[in-house]
């Protein structure tokens, strides 16, 4: 981006940061001043997205803000996720991955089967069902946008699918941290696996992990949820060619797709941050202990600021009026998709627990 392009996105970025600051202020007033806690038990990220939705649906967003809000959702969010890697060690990453991969595969297969059956029952457009299913199972809006060209989806179908995924993703993001804490008895590994497999968007998983960390003081849960979701994102490389084959196998016209174009490269940045943390712990703790620890703490704090800004931007960009035109059938599919991936995630984790015992 050149200097002029940075100026174009600046107002939206500043607005997201102002809303983050406002959310932090509300959090301190409610949690510390009114409720009397030393540290507020309320999540700043949750306040940010709710405030964003409130203001975004009362006021019309000017064009001068929209580009910056889009930039915040797309790039600042990813940078925040990359910064989260500073909290992890490589062996933790491998441990989570060995459990998460089969769990993700089971959830994906289950949702695809259920939605395939729903297409016939509810008689919704096949393309719409494909978009909702890949959004529910892999990585939300990113998966929908990647799948749309290969199945020839219309613009309104893409918009409906994204609105559907956004609605149920936000609901699960706000509800699941509390449900998972109760159901899994505050066990960080299982709560993180559940959040990482059952919530649609990367941003929503990051927010749910952040909400859980801020509510229940469990950074490990946020780490597990983030790693699980990033692994889940890489399944996009498998799912797009699969969807292209399934949808176009009886069609004469084939749609082109590029693995290079759809690969979520920010995952590599996340892994790189893990490596940086461990190299730093090996070489800098002895000679530059205070400097290195302060650097790690700063990066951790920045990750939470960036993620909360992204949540505010998503809230500001969520227009609830657009959901009215969808009709009820796509929402039924979206709800069943959300419920299926959540139930299958719980059952699979339970089976894993029984296997360990």
VEXDREN-2710 file (C-alpha; in Angstrom, 1 decimal):
% VEXDREN-2710
k/r/px/py/pz
1/UNK/0.0/0.0/0.0
2/UNK/1.2/3.5/-0.8
3/UNK/0.8/6.6/1.4
4/UNK/-2.5/7.7/-0.1
5/UNK/-4.0/4.2/0.4
6/UNK/-2.9/4.3/4.1
7/UNK/-4.7/7.6/4.5
8/UNK/-7.9/6.1/3.0
9/UNK/-8.0/3.3/5.6
10/UNK/-6.9/5.5/8.5
11/UNK/-10.3/6.8/9.6
12/UNK/-11.8/3.3/9.9
13/UNK/-8.8/2.1/11.8
14/UNK/-9.0/5.0/14.2
15/UNK/-12.7/4.4/14.7
16/UNK/-12.1/0.8/15.6
17/UNK/-9.4/1.9/18.1
18/UNK/-11.7/4.5/19.6
19/UNK/-14.4/1.8/20.1
20/UNK/-11.8/-0.5/21.7
21/UNK/-10.8/2.3/24.1
22/UNK/-14.4/3.0/24.9
23/UNK/-15.0/-0.7/25.5
24/UNK/-12.1/-0.9/27.8
25/UNK/-13.3/2.2/29.7
26/UNK/-16.9/0.7/30.0
27/UNK/-15.3/-2.5/31.2
28/UNK/-13.3/-0.8/33.9
29/UNK/-16.3/1.3/35.1
30/UNK/-18.6/-1.7/35.3
31/UNK/-16.3/-4.4/36.5
32/UNK/-14.0/-2.4/38.8
33/UNK/-15.8/0.7/39.9
34/UNK/-19.4/-0.6/40.1
35/UNK/-18.9/-4.3/40.9
36/UNK/-15.8/-3.8/43.0
37/UNK/-13.5/-6.4/41.4
38/UNK/-9.7/-5.9/41.3
39/UNK/-9.8/-7.0/37.7
40/UNK/-13.0/-6.7/35.7
41/UNK/-14.7/-10.1/35.1
42/UNK/-16.3/-8.8/31.9
43/UNK/-14.7/-9.3/28.5
44/UNK/-13.6/-6.1/26.7
45/UNK/-13.9/-8.0/23.3
46/UNK/-17.5/-8.9/24.0
47/UNK/-18.3/-5.2/24.9
48/UNK/-16.6/-4.1/21.7
49/UNK/-18.6/-6.2/19.4
50/UNK/-21.9/-5.4/21.1
51/UNK/-21.1/-1.7/21.0
52/UNK/-20.1/-2.0/17.4
53/UNK/-23.3/-3.7/16.5
54/UNK/-25.3/-1.1/18.4
55/UNK/-23.6/2.0/16.8
56/UNK/-23.4/0.3/13.4
57/UNK/-27.1/-0.3/13.2
58/UNK/-28.1/3.1/14.5
59/UNK/-25.8/5.2/12.4
60/UNK/-25.1/4.8/8.7
61/UNK/-21.4/4.2/8.2
62/UNK/-19.7/6.7/5.9
63/UNK/-17.7/5.5/3.0
64/UNK/-14.6/7.1/4.6
65/UNK/-14.9/4.6/7.4
66/UNK/-15.8/1.5/5.5
67/UNK/-12.4/0.8/3.9
68/UNK/-10.6/1.2/7.2
69/UNK/-13.1/-1.1/8.9
70/UNK/-12.6/-3.7/6.2
71/UNK/-8.8/-3.3/6.6
72/UNK/-9.1/-3.8/10.3
73/UNK/-11.2/-7.0/9.9
74/UNK/-8.9/-8.4/7.3
75/UNK/-5.3/-7.4/8.2
76/UNK/-5.3/-6.1/11.8
77/UNK/-7.2/-9.2/12.9
78/UNK/-4.6/-11.5/11.2
79/UNK/-1.8/-9.5/12.8
80/UNK/-3.4/-9.9/16.2
81/UNK/-3.7/-13.7/15.6
82/UNK/0.0/-13.8/14.6
83/UNK/1.0/-12.0/17.8
84/UNK/-0.9/-14.7/19.8
85/UNK/1.8/-17.1/18.7
86/UNK/4.2/-15.5/21.2
87/UNK/2.4/-17.3/24.0
88/UNK/3.0/-20.8/22.7
89/UNK/5.8/-23.4/22.7
90/UNK/6.3/-25.8/19.7
91/UNK/5.6/-28.9/21.7
92/UNK/2.2/-27.4/22.9
93/UNK/1.4/-26.7/19.2
94/UNK/2.1/-30.3/18.3
95/UNK/0.1/-31.6/21.2
96/UNK/-3.0/-29.6/20.3
97/UNK/-2.6/-30.5/16.6
98/UNK/-2.5/-34.3/17.2
99/UNK/-5.9/-34.0/19.0
100/UNK/-7.4/-31.3/16.9
101/UNK/-6.9/-32.8/13.4
102/UNK/-9.1/-35.9/13.8
103/UNK/-11.7/-33.8/15.7
104/UNK/-11.9/-31.2/12.9
105/UNK/-12.2/-34.0/10.2
106/UNK/-15.1/-35.6/12.1
107/UNK/-16.9/-32.3/12.5
108/UNK/-16.5/-31.4/8.8
109/UNK/-17.8/-34.8/7.6
110/UNK/-20.8/-34.7/9.9
111/UNK/-21.9/-31.2/8.9
112/UNK/-21.6/-32.0/5.2
113/UNK/-23.7/-35.1/5.6
114/UNK/-26.4/-33.3/7.6
115/UNK/-26.6/-30.3/5.2
116/UNK/-26.7/-32.6/2.2
117/UNK/-29.9/-34.2/3.7
118/UNK/-31.4/-30.8/4.5
119/UNK/-31.1/-29.6/0.8
120/UNK/-33.7/-32.2/-0.2
121/UNK/-36.0/-31.6/2.8
122/UNK/-36.0/-27.8/2.7
123/UNK/-35.5/-27.4/-1.0
124/UNK/-33.1/-24.5/-0.8
125/UNK/-30.7/-23.8/-3.6
126/UNK/-27.8/-26.2/-3.8
127/UNK/-25.3/-23.4/-4.1
128/UNK/-26.6/-21.7/-1.0
129/UNK/-26.3/-25.0/1.0
130/UNK/-22.8/-25.6/-0.2
131/UNK/-21.7/-22.0/0.9
132/UNK/-23.3/-22.4/4.3
133/UNK/-21.8/-25.8/4.8
134/UNK/-18.3/-24.8/4.0
135/UNK/-18.7/-21.6/6.0
136/UNK/-19.9/-23.6/9.0
137/UNK/-17.2/-26.3/8.8
138/UNK/-14.0/-24.5/7.8
139/UNK/-13.4/-20.8/8.2
140/UNK/-16.6/-18.8/7.8
141/UNK/-16.6/-15.9/5.3
142/UNK/-13.2/-16.7/3.9
143/UNK/-14.3/-20.2/2.9
144/UNK/-17.5/-18.8/1.4
145/UNK/-15.7/-16.3/-0.7
146/UNK/-13.2/-18.9/-1.8
147/UNK/-15.9/-21.5/-2.7
148/UNK/-18.3/-19.1/-4.5
149/UNK/-16.4/-18.9/-7.8
150/UNK/-15.8/-22.6/-8.1
151/UNK/-19.6/-23.4/-7.8
152/UNK/-20.8/-20.4/-9.7
153/UNK/-22.7/-18.9/-6.8
154/UNK/-24.7/-15.7/-7.4
155/UNK/-23.9/-12.5/-5.5
156/UNK/-27.1/-12.6/-3.5
157/UNK/-26.4/-16.2/-2.5
158/UNK/-22.9/-15.2/-1.3
159/UNK/-24.4/-12.3/0.7
160/UNK/-27.1/-14.5/2.3
161/UNK/-24.5/-17.2/3.3
162/UNK/-22.2/-14.6/4.8
163/UNK/-25.0/-13.0/6.8
164/UNK/-26.1/-16.4/7.9
165/UNK/-22.6/-17.4/9.1
166/UNK/-22.1/-14.0/10.7
167/UNK/-25.3/-14.3/12.8
168/UNK/-24.8/-17.8/14.1
169/UNK/-21.1/-17.2/14.5
170/UNK/-21.7/-14.2/16.7
171/UNK/-24.3/-16.1/18.8
172/UNK/-21.9/-19.0/19.4
173/UNK/-19.0/-16.6/20.1
174/UNK/-21.0/-14.9/22.9
175/UNK/-22.6/-18.1/24.4
176/UNK/-20.1/-20.9/23.9
177/UNK/-17.4/-19.6/26.3
178/UNK/-19.7/-19.8/29.2
179/UNK/-21.4/-23.0/28.2
180/UNK/-18.0/-24.7/27.6
181/UNK/-16.7/-23.5/31.0
182/UNK/-19.7/-25.2/32.6
183/UNK/-19.8/-28.3/30.5
184/UNK/-16.1/-29.1/30.5
185/UNK/-15.6/-28.1/34.1
186/UNK/-13.1/-25.3/33.2
187/UNK/-10.6/-27.7/31.6
188/UNK/-8.6/-25.5/29.3
189/UNK/-7.7/-28.1/26.7
190/UNK/-11.2/-29.3/26.1
191/UNK/-12.8/-25.9/26.3
192/UNK/-10.2/-24.6/23.7
193/UNK/-10.8/-27.6/21.4
194/UNK/-14.6/-27.0/21.5
195/UNK/-14.3/-23.3/20.8
196/UNK/-11.8/-23.9/18.0
197/UNK/-14.0/-26.5/16.2
198/UNK/-17.5/-25.2/16.8
199/UNK/-17.3/-21.5/16.0
200/UNK/-17.3/-20.4/12.4
201/UNK/-15.0/-17.5/11.8
202/UNK/-11.3/-17.1/12.8
203/UNK/-12.1/-13.7/14.3
204/UNK/-15.0/-15.2/16.3
205/UNK/-12.9/-18.0/17.7
206/UNK/-10.2/-15.5/18.6
207/UNK/-12.8/-13.4/20.3
208/UNK/-14.4/-16.3/22.1
209/UNK/-10.9/-17.4/23.4
210/UNK/-10.3/-13.8/24.5
211/UNK/-13.6/-13.6/26.2
212/UNK/-12.9/-16.9/28.0
213/UNK/-9.4/-15.7/29.0
214/UNK/-10.8/-12.4/30.3
215/UNK/-13.7/-14.0/32.1
216/UNK/-12.0/-17.1/33.6
217/UNK/-8.3/-16.1/33.5
218/UNK/-7.2/-18.9/31.2
219/UNK/-4.8/-17.8/28.4
220/UNK/-4.1/-21.5/27.7
221/UNK/-7.7/-21.9/26.5
222/UNK/-7.2/-19.1/24.1
223/UNK/-4.0/-20.7/22.8
224/UNK/-5.7/-24.1/22.2
225/UNK/-8.7/-22.5/20.5
226/UNK/-6.5/-20.4/18.2
227/UNK/-4.3/-23.3/17.2
228/UNK/-7.3/-25.6/16.6
229/UNK/-9.0/-22.9/14.4
230/UNK/-5.8/-22.2/12.4
231/UNK/-5.4/-26.0/11.7
232/UNK/-9.1/-26.0/10.7
233/UNK/-8.4/-23.1/8.3
234/UNK/-5.8/-25.2/6.4
235/UNK/-8.6/-27.7/5.5
236/UNK/-9.7/-25.1/3.0
237/UNK/-7.0/-26.3/0.7
238/UNK/-8.8/-29.7/0.7
239/UNK/-12.4/-28.5/0.8
240/UNK/-12.3/-26.1/-2.2
241/UNK/-11.2/-28.8/-4.7
242/UNK/-13.7/-31.2/-3.2
243/UNK/-16.6/-28.8/-3.5
244/UNK/-15.5/-28.0/-7.1
245/UNK/-15.6/-31.7/-7.9
246/UNK/-18.9/-32.4/-6.2
247/UNK/-20.8/-29.5/-7.6
248/UNK/-19.3/-29.5/-11.1
249/UNK/-19.0/-33.2/-11.8
250/UNK/-22.3/-33.2/-13.8
251/UNK/-21.6/-29.8/-15.4
252/UNK/-19.8/-29.2/-18.7
253/UNK/-18.3/-26.0/-17.5
254/UNK/-15.5/-26.4/-14.9
255/UNK/-14.5/-23.5/-12.6
256/UNK/-10.8/-22.8/-12.0
257/UNK/-9.4/-22.4/-8.5
258/UNK/-5.9/-21.8/-7.1
259/UNK/-4.6/-23.5/-4.0
260/UNK/-2.0/-20.8/-3.7
261/UNK/-4.7/-18.1/-3.7
262/UNK/-6.8/-19.7/-1.0
263/UNK/-4.0/-20.8/1.4
264/UNK/-4.2/-18.9/4.8
265/UNK/-0.7/-17.6/4.9
266/UNK/-1.1/-15.8/8.2
267/UNK/-0.9/-19.3/9.8
268/UNK/2.8/-19.3/8.8
269/UNK/3.2/-16.0/10.7
270/UNK/1.6/-17.5/13.7
271/UNK/4.0/-20.5/13.6
272/UNK/6.9/-18.1/13.0
273/UNK/5.9/-16.2/16.2
274/UNK/6.0/-19.5/18.2
275/UNK/9.5/-20.1/16.9
276/UNK/10.6/-16.6/17.7
277/UNK/9.4/-17.0/21.3
278/UNK/11.3/-20.2/21.8
279/UNK/14.5/-18.9/20.2
280/UNK/14.2/-15.8/22.4
281/UNK/13.7/-17.9/25.5
282/UNK/16.8/-19.8/24.7
283/UNK/19.2/-17.0/23.9
284/UNK/17.8/-13.8/25.4
285/UNK/16.6/-14.8/28.9
286/UNK/20.1/-15.1/30.2
287/UNK/21.7/-11.9/28.8
288/UNK/18.6/-9.7/28.2
289/UNK/16.1/-11.1/30.6
290/UNK/14.1/-7.9/31.4
291/UNK/14.1/-6.6/27.8
292/UNK/12.9/-9.9/26.4
293/UNK/10.2/-10.4/29.0
294/UNK/8.9/-6.9/28.3
295/UNK/9.0/-7.5/24.6
296/UNK/6.9/-10.7/25.0
297/UNK/4.5/-8.9/27.3
298/UNK/4.1/-6.0/24.8
299/UNK/3.4/-8.4/21.9
300/UNK/0.8/-10.2/24.1
301/UNK/-0.9/-6.9/24.9
302/UNK/-0.9/-5.8/21.3
303/UNK/-2.6/-9.1/20.2
304/UNK/-5.5/-8.3/22.5
305/UNK/-5.7/-4.7/21.3
306/UNK/-5.7/-5.8/17.7
307/UNK/-8.2/-8.6/18.2
308/UNK/-10.6/-6.3/20.1
309/UNK/-10.3/-3.6/17.4
310/UNK/-11.2/-6.3/14.8
311/UNK/-14.3/-7.2/17.0
312/UNK/-15.4/-3.6/17.1
313/UNK/-15.0/-3.4/13.3
314/UNK/-17.0/-6.5/12.7
315/UNK/-19.7/-5.2/15.0
316/UNK/-19.8/-1.9/13.1
317/UNK/-20.0/-3.7/9.8
318/UNK/-22.9/-6.1/10.8
319/UNK/-26.1/-4.8/9.4
320/UNK/-29.0/-6.6/11.1
321/UNK/-31.5/-5.2/8.5
322/UNK/-29.8/-7.2/5.7
323/UNK/-30.8/-10.5/7.5
324/UNK/-34.6/-9.8/7.1
325/UNK/-34.6/-10.5/3.3
326/UNK/-33.1/-14.0/3.6
327/UNK/-36.3/-15.9/4.6
328/UNK/-36.3/-18.6/7.2
329/UNK/-35.0/-21.6/5.3
330/UNK/-31.3/-20.6/5.0
331/UNK/-31.4/-19.7/8.7
332/UNK/-32.7/-23.2/9.6
333/UNK/-29.8/-24.7/7.6
334/UNK/-27.4/-22.3/9.3
335/UNK/-28.7/-23.1/12.8
336/UNK/-28.7/-26.8/12.2
337/UNK/-25.1/-26.5/10.8
338/UNK/-24.0/-24.6/13.9
339/UNK/-25.8/-27.1/16.2
340/UNK/-24.4/-30.1/14.4
341/UNK/-20.7/-29.0/14.5
342/UNK/-21.2/-28.1/18.2
343/UNK/-22.8/-31.4/19.2
344/UNK/-20.3/-33.5/17.1
345/UNK/-17.4/-31.6/18.7
346/UNK/-18.8/-32.4/22.2
347/UNK/-19.4/-36.0/21.4
348/UNK/-16.0/-36.5/19.9
349/UNK/-14.2/-34.9/22.8
350/UNK/-16.3/-37.1/25.2
351/UNK/-15.2/-40.2/23.2
352/UNK/-11.6/-39.0/23.5
353/UNK/-11.9/-38.5/27.2
354/UNK/-13.4/-42.0/27.6
355/UNK/-10.6/-43.4/25.6
356/UNK/-8.0/-41.8/27.9
357/UNK/-9.8/-43.2/30.9
END
